[in-house]
Amino acid sequence: MGALEWLRSRIERGEWQKLARIPNKEVHEFVAASVRLCNPDDVFICSDTPDEVAHIKNMAIVSGEESAALATPGHTFHFDGYFDQGRDRRVTKFLVPKGDSFPPELNQIDRDEGLAEIYGLLKDSMRGKTMIVRFLTLGPPNSPFTIPCMECTDSWYVAHSVSLLYREGYEQFLKLKEGEEFFKTLHSAGRLDERKISVDHDKKRIYIDYVTNTVYSVNTQYAGNSVGFKKLALRLAIRKAHREGWLAEHFAIVGIHSVKGNRKTYMAFALPSGCGKTSTVMLPGESVLSDDISYVRNIDGVCRAVNVEAGILGILQGIKSESDPLLYRVLTSPNEIILSNVLVKDARVYWLDMGEELPTEGVNYTGKWWKGKIGPDGKEVPPAHKNARYTISLKALPNCDEELENPMGVELGGMAFGGRDYRAYVPVQESFDWTHGVVVYGAALETETTFTITEAEGKYEINVMSIQDFLSIPLRQYVKNYIEFGRRLKKRPLVFGVNYFLKDLETGEFLNHPRDKPVWVKWMELRIHGDVDALKAPTGRIPCYEDLEELFEQVLGKKYPKDAWVKQFTIRVEENLKKVERVEAFWKKVSDAPEEVFEVLEAQRKRLLDAERKFGKYVSPEAFA
């Protein structure tokens, strides 16, 4: 008996008919296998009608996974478990078949062993619950960038989240041919307590089967683990991009409006979570095309990109009216928004560092909360979690870029890489060429770990292109792909390095103010079009003082003293040499690393040593004028 025939007697007629309209046996087989394994009481096939999408949101509330008990219309809140507040590296693994060559630095488990384990955890996990089946697309539909995807889940919250985060795809699946590649996710929140929170967090597993393009996730609700199309499907897309010669990237894309007339230039930003990416894409006066994941293709020699998603799963901590006026206004106005792991008091939500005094009691992800409460791990519980999130459609934002649904994407004029580098790199600099930028800003991206992962904060690490956690091919191959991709372009984006976190080595104070970001962004846009000159420093091309002075006045309406420029753009030779050493040591451990990496790093070292011989250990930018 075929999968579709078997399902006829297992699910309601109306749901079966919606599934039967899809002319792809692999879709039917995946749904049937998921039903057999998880044993739900019933199955809901979402065909993306307005009534069905509204039903999902209503059920998220009726089931108790979300609550609408808030004063602001359209807002709901959701809580994840105490030990389920971020991406969990320990239990996120690739399923690797015997005999397959797979990068040893990536977390993995034998495929047979892993499937046996995850199937065991998923067995009967949906008994007493409904399986919701969603069909979506990664990238705009009917586009060279489109990847169809589907998710089977027992979480109405997850099903509601994807309504905000992704483009509806049922119509795309109606045209899905036999053998056409698509991504699949099977998720179960597992056993739930009375607050509808996953109980068995110690049995949390997130396994990625690249053989069948399937993500398995169980005993977790945190969206980064349960919404399979976030960073989990990115891993699958990276493998597909490698085979086909394009890039799947952890990119935010911003439409930057020039200070030189009516011109908009698109730039991609690769910054690890918690390193200023969201605040960059939400800069006043600019438009946001993507905040997280993008696909990049060579189309007729031009570098073009799309947003894989259509919504934002953003970090709430630090969003306040003074520094983030647009986003704060959106988050406190009527709109369809899911707020997770916040503090709720008197029908209002609160998050950390929101620019006002927080209540001393309320309800949060631990249940009833009061100041001084101790959690099950013996640590004091904050009012809201550091990784509290908001989920919203991009189209709800007044600065959503009009090219969001362009099937051909947008042309990238520049790419910028950066992290939390307190010691070495200047706030903004331009590479000497494509390969130099890919190596010294991308492959050498060094940052401090943040609260967005479940490990301890404050540990420095290399995070190649801000994508290292999500790689599914060898690092050497990934960087080689990048270099070759640029070489094949007729028109290459300029490559920049940004560092919003440079500190004074003596006082430990930040040398950049968060509100300075628009100036660095506007300078990069001017450089893309050759409107301003730059000084050649050992680590890249840096801004001239006169240009920044003018930009600070134009963009921020404030003076920019020359001594600030000197402090911010002094080349710290010793710190940069140590950075080269750390990056070299990292890449020497990578088998068959591209020779270009070491050649570019060695050239950087020589330039730094030459500068030291001429000017000393700390070189003022004036020396390069």
PECORUR-V44598 format. One record per residue. N is the residue number from 1. PSI is psi as a letter, one per 20 degrees, with the letter a starting at -180 (NA if undefined). D_FIRST is the distance of its C-alpha to the first C-alpha in Angstrom with 1 decimal. Layout:
((N/PSI/D_FIRST) (N/PSI/D_FIRST))
//
This chain:
((1/p/0.0) (2/r/3.8) (3/g/6.6) (4/g/8.3) (5/g/6.3) (6/g/6.3) (7/h/9.9) (8/h/10.9) (9/i/11.6) (10/h/13.0) (11/r/15.6) (12/q/18.2) (13/g/17.8) (14/h/20.5) (15/g/19.1) (16/h/15.6) (17/h/17.5) (18/h/19.5) (19/h/16.6) (20/h/14.9) (21/i/18.3) (22/o/18.0) (23/l/17.0) (24/o/16.0) (25/h/12.6) (26/h/14.5) (27/g/15.6) (28/g/12.3) (29/h/11.3) (30/g/14.8) (31/g/14.7) (32/g/11.5) (33/h/13.1) (34/h/16.4) (35/g/15.3) (36/g/13.9) (37/g/17.1) (38/i/19.7) (39/l/18.6) (40/q/20.5) (41/h/21.6) (42/r/20.6) (43/p/19.7) (44/o/22.1) (45/o/21.2) (46/o/24.6) (47/j/25.1) (48/j/28.8) (49/q/30.5) (50/h/33.9) (51/g/33.0) (52/g/29.9) (53/g/32.0) (54/h/34.8) (55/g/32.4) (56/g/31.4) (57/g/35.2) (58/g/35.9) (59/h/33.3) (60/h/34.7) (61/g/37.9) (62/h/36.7) (63/i/34.7) (64/i/37.9) (65/h/36.7) (66/q/39.3) (67/p/42.5) (68/j/44.3) (69/m/47.5) (70/q/49.5) (71/h/52.5) (72/p/51.2) (73/p/48.8) (74/i/45.3) (75/p/45.7) (76/r/43.4) (77/q/43.6) (78/q/41.1) (79/p/41.9) (80/r/40.2) (81/r/41.0) (82/h/44.3) (83/k/42.7) (84/l/40.2) (85/j/42.6) (86/r/41.8) (87/p/39.7) (88/o/39.5) (89/h/40.0) (90/h/39.7) (91/j/36.0) (92/o/34.8) (93/q/33.5) (94/q/31.8) (95/o/29.0) (96/o/30.4) (97/q/28.6) (98/p/30.8) (99/i/33.2) (100/p/32.9) (101/o/36.3) (102/q/36.6) (103/p/39.8) (104/h/41.2) (105/i/42.8) (106/p/39.4) (107/p/37.9) (108/r/34.9) (109/q/32.9) (110/p/30.9) (111/g/27.3) (112/g/25.8) (113/g/28.3) (114/g/27.9) (115/g/24.2) (116/g/24.5) (117/g/27.2) (118/h/25.8) (119/h/22.4) (120/h/24.6) (121/h/26.6) (122/i/23.7) (123/p/22.0) (124/j/22.2) (125/i/24.7) (126/j/23.7) (127/p/23.8) (128/j/26.1) (129/r/25.8) (130/p/24.1) (131/p/22.0) (132/p/23.6) (133/o/21.9) (134/p/24.6) (135/p/24.6) (136/r/27.9) (137/q/29.9) (138/p/32.2) (139/r/35.2) (140/q/35.9) (141/q/33.1) (142/l/33.4) (143/q/35.6) (144/i/36.0) (145/i/35.7) (146/p/32.4) (147/o/29.5) (148/q/26.6) (149/q/25.5) (150/q/23.4) (151/p/23.8) (152/p/22.0) (153/q/24.8) (154/j/25.9) (155/o/29.5) (156/h/30.8) (157/g/33.7) (158/g/31.7) (159/h/29.9) (160/g/33.4) (161/g/34.8) (162/h/32.5) (163/h/33.6) (164/h/37.1) (165/h/36.4) (166/r/34.0) (167/p/33.4) (168/q/30.7) (169/j/27.8) (170/g/25.2) (171/h/26.8) (172/h/26.7) (173/h/22.9) (174/i/22.6) (175/j/24.2) (176/o/22.3) (177/q/21.4) (178/p/18.8) (179/i/20.4) (180/p/23.0) (181/p/24.1) (182/r/23.9) (183/q/24.7) (184/q/22.7) (185/p/24.1) (186/o/22.8) (187/p/25.8) (188/p/26.7) (189/i/30.2) (190/b/29.6) (191/p/31.9) (192/q/34.5) (193/a/38.0) (194/i/39.8) (195/j/40.7) (196/l/37.0) (197/p/37.6) (198/p/35.4) (199/g/36.8) (200/m/35.6) (201/h/37.3) (202/i/37.9) (203/k/34.1) (204/p/33.8) (205/p/31.8) (206/o/31.1) (207/q/29.2) (208/o/28.6) (209/n/26.0) (210/i/27.3) (211/h/24.8) (212/j/22.0) (213/l/24.6) (214/p/23.6) (215/p/26.2) (216/p/25.6) (217/p/28.2) (218/q/28.9) (219/k/31.9) (220/q/33.7) (221/h/34.5) (222/p/37.2) (223/h/36.0) (224/i/36.7) (225/h/34.1) (226/h/31.6) (227/o/31.6) (228/i/29.7) (229/j/31.1) (230/c/34.7) (231/i/36.0) (232/g/32.6) (233/h/31.1) (234/h/34.5) (235/h/33.9) (236/g/30.8) (237/h/32.8) (238/h/35.7) (239/g/33.6) (240/g/32.4) (241/h/36.0) (242/g/37.2) (243/h/35.0) (244/i/35.9) (245/k/39.6) (246/a/40.0) (247/p/40.6) (248/o/38.7) (249/q/41.5) (250/m/42.7) (251/p/44.9) (252/q/46.5) (253/p/47.8) (254/p/51.0) (255/o/52.8) (256/p/56.4) (257/p/59.1) (258/q/62.2) (259/i/65.7) (260/m/66.7) (261/a/65.9) (262/n/62.7) (263/p/60.3) (264/p/56.9) (265/p/55.5) (266/p/52.1) (267/q/52.1) (268/q/49.4) (269/p/50.2) (270/o/48.6) (271/p/49.9) (272/q/48.2) (273/p/47.3) (274/j/50.5) (275/j/52.7) (276/j/53.5) (277/g/50.7) (278/g/50.0) (279/h/53.8) (280/g/54.0) (281/i/51.4) (282/k/53.0) (283/p/56.5) (284/p/58.5) (285/i/58.8) (286/r/55.9) (287/q/52.3) (288/p/49.1) (289/h/46.2) (290/q/44.3) (291/i/45.1) (292/g/42.7) (293/p/40.2) (294/q/40.6) (295/p/39.3) (296/p/42.1) (297/q/42.0) (298/o/44.5) (299/o/44.6) (300/k/47.3) (301/i/49.2) (302/p/49.2) (303/o/47.7) (304/q/45.6) (305/q/43.5) (306/r/41.2) (307/p/40.4) (308/h/36.9) (309/r/37.1) (310/j/38.6) (311/a/40.1) (312/p/42.1) (313/n/41.5) (314/q/45.1) (315/p/47.5) (316/h/49.9) (317/p/52.6) (318/i/55.8) (319/o/55.0) (320/r/58.2) (321/h/60.0) (322/g/62.8) (323/h/60.8) (324/m/57.6) (325/g/58.8) (326/g/56.0) (327/g/53.1) (328/g/54.9) (329/g/55.5) (330/g/51.8) (331/i/50.8) (332/j/53.3) (333/r/52.7) (334/p/50.2) (335/r/46.8) (336/o/43.2) (337/p/43.5) (338/p/41.9) (339/p/44.5) (340/q/43.4) (341/k/45.5) (342/r/48.7) (343/p/51.4) (344/p/51.4) (345/p/54.7) (346/l/55.8) (347/k/52.8) (348/q/53.4) (349/q/51.8) (350/q/53.8) (351/r/53.1) (352/q/55.2) (353/l/58.1) (354/j/57.7) (355/j/61.4) (356/r/62.3) (357/p/63.0) (358/q/59.9) (359/q/59.9) (360/j/60.5) (361/r/57.8) (362/b/54.5) (363/p/50.8) (364/a/48.9) (365/i/45.9) (366/j/47.6) (367/b/48.1) (368/p/51.6) (369/q/53.8) (370/q/57.5) (371/p/59.7) (372/i/60.0) (373/p/56.7) (374/p/55.4) (375/r/51.8) (376/i/49.9) (377/j/50.8) (378/j/54.5) (379/q/54.9) (380/p/56.4) (381/p/53.8) (382/r/54.7) (383/g/54.4) (384/r/51.4) (385/q/49.4) (386/h/50.6) (387/k/47.1) (388/q/46.8) (389/r/44.8) (390/q/44.5) (391/p/41.5) (392/q/42.4) (393/p/41.4) (394/h/43.6) (395/i/44.4) (396/i/46.1) (397/p/48.8) (398/i/51.8) (399/j/51.9) (400/p/48.4) (401/q/48.7) (402/i/48.2) (403/j/46.3) (404/g/43.4) (405/j/40.9) (406/o/42.5) (407/i/39.6) (408/j/42.1) (409/a/43.3) (410/q/46.9) (411/p/49.3) (412/p/50.3) (413/h/54.0) (414/q/54.0) (415/p/52.1) (416/p/53.6) (417/q/52.8) (418/r/54.3) (419/b/54.1) (420/n/56.5) (421/n/59.2) (422/i/62.3) (423/h/64.5) (424/f/64.2) (425/q/62.9) (426/r/64.8) (427/h/63.2) (428/p/62.2) (429/q/62.6) (430/p/61.4) (431/r/60.3) (432/h/62.3) (433/r/59.3) (434/g/55.5) (435/g/55.2) (436/g/57.9) (437/g/56.2) (438/h/52.7) (439/g/54.4) (440/h/57.1) (441/h/55.4) (442/f/51.7) (443/i/51.3) (444/j/54.3) (445/o/53.2) (446/p/54.5) (447/r/54.0) (448/p/54.3) (449/q/51.2) (450/a/50.8) (451/i/49.3) (452/i/46.0) (453/r/44.7) (454/i/44.8) (455/r/47.3) (456/q/51.1) (457/r/52.9) (458/j/55.8) (459/p/54.6) (460/q/55.2) (461/q/52.5) (462/p/51.6) (463/n/48.7) (464/p/48.2) (465/j/47.8) (466/k/46.8) (467/j/43.3) (468/h/43.6) (469/h/41.5) (470/j/38.5) (471/q/38.8) (472/j/35.9) (473/r/37.8) (474/q/41.1) (475/g/44.1) (476/g/46.0) (477/h/43.3) (478/g/43.1) (479/h/46.9) (480/g/47.0) (481/g/44.4) (482/g/46.6) (483/g/49.7) (484/h/48.1) (485/g/46.6) (486/h/50.1) (487/h/51.6) (488/i/49.3) (489/q/50.4) (490/h/53.2) (491/o/54.0) (492/p/53.6) (493/q/53.7) (494/q/56.6) (495/p/55.6) (496/q/57.4) (497/p/57.7) (498/q/58.2) (499/o/59.3) (500/j/59.9) (501/j/60.9) (502/p/64.0) (503/q/66.5) (504/p/70.2) (505/h/70.7) (506/g/73.7) (507/h/72.8) (508/j/69.0) (509/q/68.9) (510/q/66.4) (511/i/68.1) (512/p/65.6) (513/q/65.3) (514/h/61.8) (515/i/63.3) (516/i/64.4) (517/g/60.9) (518/h/61.4) (519/g/64.3) (520/h/62.4) (521/g/59.7) (522/h/62.2) (523/g/64.0) (524/g/60.8) (525/g/60.2) (526/h/63.8) (527/h/63.4) (528/h/60.3) (529/j/62.6) (530/k/65.6) (531/i/67.7) (532/q/69.2) (533/r/70.4) (534/q/69.4) (535/p/71.1) (536/o/69.9) (537/r/69.5) (538/h/68.2) (539/i/64.8) (540/a/64.3) (541/p/66.0) (542/r/67.3) (543/q/68.7) (544/q/72.4) (545/g/74.2) (546/h/75.4) (547/g/71.9) (548/h/70.7) (549/g/73.8) (550/g/73.2) (551/g/69.5) (552/h/70.3) (553/g/72.8) (554/g/70.6) (555/g/67.3) (556/i/68.5) (557/k/72.1) (558/q/73.5) (559/q/75.8) (560/n/74.4) (561/q/77.2) (562/h/77.6) (563/h/77.6) (564/g/74.1) (565/g/73.0) (566/g/74.8) (567/g/73.1) (568/h/69.7) (569/j/69.9) (570/p/72.0) (571/o/70.3) (572/n/70.1) (573/g/70.4) (574/g/70.1) (575/h/67.0) (576/h/65.4) (577/g/66.3) (578/h/64.6) (579/g/61.5) (580/g/61.5) (581/g/61.8) (582/g/58.9) (583/g/56.6) (584/g/57.7) (585/h/57.0) (586/g/53.6) (587/h/52.7) (588/h/54.3) (589/i/51.6) (590/o/48.9) (591/p/48.2) (592/k/49.1) (593/q/50.1) (594/p/51.2) (595/h/54.9) (596/h/55.5) (597/g/55.0) (598/h/57.9) (599/g/60.0) (600/g/59.8) (601/h/60.5) (602/g/63.5) (603/h/64.9) (604/g/64.6) (605/g/66.4) (606/g/69.2) (607/h/69.7) (608/g/70.0) (609/h/72.5) (610/g/74.5) (611/h/74.6) (612/g/75.7) (613/h/78.5) (614/h/79.7) (615/i/79.3) (616/a/78.4) (617/h/75.4) (618/o/74.9) (619/o/75.2) (620/q/76.0) (621/h/74.2) (622/h/77.7) (623/h/78.0) (624/i/75.5) (625/NA/77.2))
//
